[in-house]
């Protein structure tokens, strides 16, 4: 998993397997291939301006659930704790 708070620039022949989370824009030059998940422009949620992304050359951005699962399995999970409770909310 690659988390970038600003802008991300990919130059040359770059490959990535996993998750790309980018706060601003992505500038992609050359022959780039990404297998997994790519999300950019996340800083919009903070109320900041995000410039348009630029893509020059040959690109392959493919969503791959297996690569996403491999990159997020070590992030953690919900774990039950002793002497605690959970409140189930009714759906309306």
C-alpha positions in Angstrom: 0.0 0.0 0.0 1.3 3.4 -1.0 -0.2 6.4 0.7 0.8 9.8 -0.7 -0.5 13.0 1.0 0.5 15.2 -1.9 1.0 14.6 -5.6 2.4 11.4 -7.1 4.6 11.4 -10.3 5.3 8.1 -12.1 8.1 8.3 -14.7 9.5 5.7 -17.0 8.4 2.1 -16.9 6.8 1.7 -13.5 4.7 -1.2 -12.2 2.7 -1.4 -8.9 0.7 -4.2 -7.3 -1.5 -3.1 -4.4 -3.3 0.0 -3.4 -2.4 3.6 -4.3 -4.0 6.3 -2.2 -3.1 9.8 -3.4 -4.1 13.1 -1.8 -3.7 15.3 -4.8 -3.2 14.4 -8.5 -1.2 11.7 -10.3 1.1 12.6 -13.1 2.0 9.5 -15.1 4.7 9.6 -17.8 5.9 6.6 -19.8 4.6 3.0 -19.6 2.9 2.4 -16.3 0.9 -0.6 -15.0 -1.0 -0.7 -11.8 -2.8 -3.8 -10.6 -5.0 -3.3 -7.5 -6.8 -0.1 -6.7 -6.0 3.5 -7.4 -7.7 6.4 -5.8 -6.6 10.1 -6.2 -7.9 13.5 -5.3 -8.6 12.5 -1.7 -7.6 16.0 -0.4 -10.9 17.3 -1.9 -12.6 15.9 1.2 -10.4 18.3 3.2 -11.7 21.2 1.2 -8.5 21.8 -0.8 -8.1 22.3 -4.5 -6.8 19.2 -6.4 -5.4 19.7 -9.9 -6.3 17.5 -12.8 -4.3 14.3 -13.4 -2.0 13.9 -16.4 -1.4 10.7 -18.3 1.2 10.6 -21.0 2.2 7.3 -22.7 0.8 3.8 -22.4 -1.2 3.1 -19.2 -2.8 0.0 -17.6 -4.7 0.7 -14.5 -6.6 -2.5 -13.6 -8.7 -3.2 -10.5 -7.5 -6.5 -9.0 -9.3 -7.6 -5.8 -6.6 -10.2 -5.1 -3.9 -7.5 -5.0 -6.1 -5.3 -2.8 -6.6 -8.2 -0.4 -2.9 -9.0 -0.3 -2.0 -5.4 0.5 -4.6 -4.9 3.2 -4.5 -8.2 5.1 -1.8 -6.9 7.5 -3.7 -3.7 8.3 -5.7 -5.2 11.1 -9.2 -6.3 11.8 -12.0 -6.1 14.3 -11.2 -8.2 17.4 -13.6 -9.2 20.1 -12.5 -8.2 23.6 -13.6 -9.9 26.8 -16.0 -8.0 29.1 -17.3 -5.7 26.4 -20.6 -5.4 24.5 -21.8 -4.5 21.1 -25.1 -2.7 20.3 -26.8 -3.7 17.2 -28.7 -0.9 15.6 -32.0 -1.6 13.9 -32.1 -0.7 10.2 -35.0 1.6 9.2 
